């Protein structure tokens, strides 16, 4: 006998805790940002995506760890330089960023630091950034060796990156692992009170276009810690 009421202990164990996060996905136009989001959120791939105008978003709600549900917003930011002046509104409230470049197009890699600087310049706080090289299936093994060395040096000499990953959105190579690196960094940075007790809800996966809106629904205040970080 441990002095605890058995019914109360059973009820506490059944509680679901939920956290909310906003992730911005940035990079030059055509590197695969929209495809990456659709692959991660819906498990689908298409060659027929149109260039993003302004910003789109997708939401995925899933079991992050036992009894801990994570609802993640992925904001697809237009990569055209024409929209760079509008990014401040879309960055607002972001907890992390995926910075995507095209492994088969070195010009997209040259813009990586500019995108990183744009994020830090327009946000009043620092966020973890994951560097992702897409279209690994289009690059030879020899090219990958050189690119790996180059990316490792870039990440080491530019604080703010929490890691890097080469992926193929088309073949779904390393997509889940890449996003998990960033999600883990966000959850760890938020601390033990990131997940709060919530009523059980049905899984939610939805897409929406927010070209005219920059509003982000703020999550409720954190109140109760949990073991979701262990």
Secondary structure, 3 states (H helix, E strand, C coil): CCCCCHHHHHHHHCCEEEEEEEEEEECCCCCCHHHHHHHHHHCCCCCCCCCCCCEEEEEEEEEEECCEEEEEEEEEECCCHHHHHHHHHHHCCCCEEEEEEECCCHHHHHCHHHHHHHHHHHCCCCCEEEEEEECHHHCCHHHHHHHHHHHHHHHHCCCCEEEEEECECCCCECHHHHHHHHHHHHHHHHCCCCCEEECCCCCCEEEEECCCCCCCCCCCCCCCCCCCCC
